[in-house]
Amino acid sequence: MKHFINIRDIPSKDLKKIVLDAKKRKSRRKNLNILDTDKDSPLKGKLLIQMFEKSSLRTRLSFYIAIKQLSGEALTLRTDELHLSRGRESLEDTAKIISTFGNAFMLRTDSEKKLEEFKKFMTIPIINGLSPSSHPSQVLSDIFTIEEIKKKPISKLQICWIGDANNNVINSLIEASVKFSFKLNIASPKKYLPNENLLKWAKSNNKKIKIVQNCIKAAKGSDVVFTDKVISMNDKVNKVKKLKEFNNFKVTSKVMSYAKKDAIFLHCLPRGSEVSDEVFLSKQSKVWQQALNRIYVQKSILLYCFEKLR
């Protein structure tokens, strides 16, 4: 079995294998309905147990549909219904019970420590469905979407990130820039730059990362423009003040005009004021395709964890 916790910890060849498998599986489903199973039924009889400590829409839907298409089943646990959340049962015992009943565990958590503790005590694969510092399944799916649309390896493209550069999505994107060797421009206020240790590691392995405080400089010549919500889930900040600090870091038509003519816009959703409606609803915006593609990559992540990638 293999865990899927952070992009940084997974070999490049395995990450690329996941993306390639997702492409193959999607191509075989052209005439199938959403809950029709893949012909090879690779995870028949397997149970994925999901637990969400934070709100979720796309991650919840995509993992549920992913395991179904692989002929497995999914069970979602609500933390407020568990003894663990009320202090009546230890995390160790909870992990062992989940390992006894399920074949894989997907956790969306507000604690890195909890993610590591579950990993320590589990005897089944654990998948990080989002943690405070990482969102690996989202970013790997985004790479799939980019290569699908651009029809070339992401290593040949320039990626641009505009907005808060100290959150879980950009952390995983920075890790991916090393593993997939692509050029990454980041535009963010100085107060919200990436984690120093992460950036030091990334720059020592990828010389193609550039950080600026100007959206136009970052977007210039880019193939893809990313952004994310300025106010993240459970963000304990002065929201009015933070939004004001990002007034000059909004993806607008003007910013997109400095990217390549065929540049695309991506957003992991939900959205806020960080992107104009004009861009979000434009032909350059591929957010719905981006969201749907999470199903195909989650499938290949599950197969990776079960060591069933071909």
N, C-alpha and C positions, 0 to 999 in steps of 0.2 A: 504493500500500500504506500501511497505518497500523499503528503499534505499539500495544500495550496494556501499558503499564508501571505507571503510577500513575493513580488516579482523579483526582487533582489536576490532571493535565496534559491531561485530555480534556474538551472542551466539554460543558456540561450537556445540550445538545440531542442530542448523540451518545450520551451515557449513557442518556438516556431513550428514545432510538430503539432501543438494544440491548435494553432491558427490554421495550419494546412488541413488538419482533420475536419475542422469546422467548415472550411470552404467545400470540401468534398461532400460532407453530409448535407449541407444546404443545397448543393446542386442536385442531389438525389430526391429532393422533396418538392419538386416543381408542381406535381399534380396531386399532392397529398393535403388533407385537411390538418388543422392545427394539432389535433390530438391523435391523428393516425400515427402508428408506430413505425420506426425504421425497420426495414426488412430483416436486418441481422439481429434485432432484439438483444443487444449486447448486455443490458442490465436487467434482464427478465428475473423477477423475484426479488430484486434488491429494493431496500427501503432507504430513502433519504429523509433524515429528520432535520427540520429547519427550526431555528430559534431566533426570534427578532427582539432585541432589546431597544431598537430604534425603529422609527416608522420606515415603511418600505412599500413601494409599488412595483417598480420594474424588476428589482432583484427577486422579490417574492414570486411574481408571475413567471419570470424567465426560468428560475430553477425548478419551479413546479412543472412547467410545460416541458422543460429539458428532460427531466427524469421520466416523465410520461412517454415522451417520444422514444426513449431508449428502452421502453417496456418495463420500467420500474415504477415505484410508487413514492409519494411524498406525504409526510406528516408534519404539520406545522405546530410548534409548541408556543403558547403564550406565557411569557415569563411571570405575569401576575397570577397565573394559576399554579405555578410550581412552588414546592416547599423551599427551593433554593432562594427565591426572591424574598421569602419571609423569614429567612434565617433558621429554618427548621431542618434543613438538610445541607450537608457540605457539598462544595463543588466537586470534590473528588468522588463522592458517592453518586452524585448526579451524572457525572461523566461516565462512570462505570455502568450505570443503568442504561444510559443512551447507547453505549457501546454494545450492551447485551441485546437490546431490542432492534437497533438499526445497523445499517451497513455503511453509512456515511453521515457526516454531521456538518451542516452549514450554519455558521453563527454570524449574525450581524450584531455587533456589540459596541458599547460605549467605553470599553476598557481593554487596553492592550494586555494588561496583566491577566485578565480573565481568559483571553484568547490563548495565551501561553499556558495557563494552568489546565485548560481543557485539553490542549494538545498533549500535555504531560501525562494526564491520566487516562486518555482515550486509547482504545485498541482498534479504532476504525479511522479512516481518513477524515480530517477536518478541513473545511473550506472557509476562508475569510470572506464573508459577504459584505463587509465594510467594517472598519475599525477606525478609531480616531486618527490614525496616521497612515492608513493604507486602504485602497479600494482596487485591488488587483484584477478582479473579474471585470470591472467596468473598463479599465484601461486596455486589457487584452482584447476585449470586444471592440473597443474603439479602433485599435490597430487593424482588426479584421475588417471593419467598415471602411477605413481609409484605403486599404489595399484593394478592397472590392470595387470601390468607386474609381480610384486612380489607376487601377490595373497595373500597378508596379509595386515593388517592395518599398516599405516605408523608409528604408535606409537611403533611398534616392530622393526623399522629399524633405521639405522644410516645414516644421510644425511650429505654430505660434500659440502661446498661452497668454491671455490677458485677464488680469484680476488678482484675486487673493492667491499668492504663491506659497502659502503656508497651510495647506489643507491636505486631506487624504488623497484626493484625485491627482493633484499635481505631484505629490510625493511618488505615487505609483508611475506617473508619466515620466518623471525624471529617471526612476529606476529602469523603465522600459527604454528610454533613450540610450542607455548604456547597453542593455541586452540586445536591442535591435539596431543600434548604431545609427540613429537619425539626428538631424540637426534640430535643436530646440531653442527657440527664442522665447524669453519670458519677460513680460512687462507687468510690473507691480510696484506699488508704493514701497519705499525702503523699509517701512515698519512691518511689512507683510511678506518679506522675502522667505525663500525656502529654508528649511532646517539646515544649520551650518554643517553639521556632520554629514548629512545626506549629500549636500552640495559638494563638500570636499571629496567624498568618495566618488560621486558622479563625475566631477571634473577631472579626477585622476584617471578615469577610465574612458571618458568621452570628451574630447576637446571641442565638441561642436555645440556646447551649451553657452548661451549668451543671456545676460540679464540686464535689462534697461528699465528706465522709468518713463518710457515714452511709447504709447500704443502704436503709433505710426512706424517708428523704427523697428518694433518687433514684428509688425504685420508685413512690412515691405518684402515682397518677393516670396511670401509664404504660400504653401499649397493648402494648408489647413489652419483654421483659426478656432481655437478652443476658448471657452470661458466656463465659469461655474458661479453658483449663487454666492453673493458676497456674505450674506448671513447664513452660516451653515447650521445644520441641526444641532440643537443644544448649545449654540454659541452664547456664552455668557459674557456679553460685551454690551456697551452702550450702542444700540443698533443705529440710532439716528446719527451718532458721531461717526461710526464706521462707514455707513453708507455715504456720508459726506466726503470721507477720505478717498472714496473710489469714484468721485464725480468725473475724474479725467481718465478713468480706466473702464470705459464702456465700449462694447463692440457696436459700432454704428456703421452706416453705409459708407461714411467717409473713411473709417478705418479699413473696411473691407476693400475699398477702392485701391488701397496700396498693396494688397495681396495680389497674387496672380489672378488673371481674368477668370480662370476656371477653379479658383479656390473654393473650398467648401467650409461651412460653419458647423461646428459640433458643440453640443451641450449635454451633459449627463442628466440634467433635469432633477428636480423641478427648477423652473427659471424664476428670476426676479428682475430687478432693474438694471442688471449688468449687460443686457443686450436690448437693442431697440426692436420694436415690433416689426419694423421694416426689414431688418436682417433676419430675425427669427422666422418670419413667414415668407421669406424670399425663396427663390429656386436654389440659391446657394446653401440654404439650410437643409441638412440631412438628418435632423434630430429624430424623426420617426423611424427611418431606416436604421439609424444608430441604436435606438431602443429595441427594435424587433430583433436585431442581430445578436442581442445578448443571449437569446435562446440557444443559438447554434454554438456559441463559444462556451456557454455553461455546460452543454452536452459534452464537449471535448474536454473541458476541465474535469468533469465527473469521470470520464473514461481514463484520463491521465491518473486520477487518484486511485482508480481501480486497476491501474496498469494494463489497460485494454486498448491503448492507442495502437493503431496499426502502423 
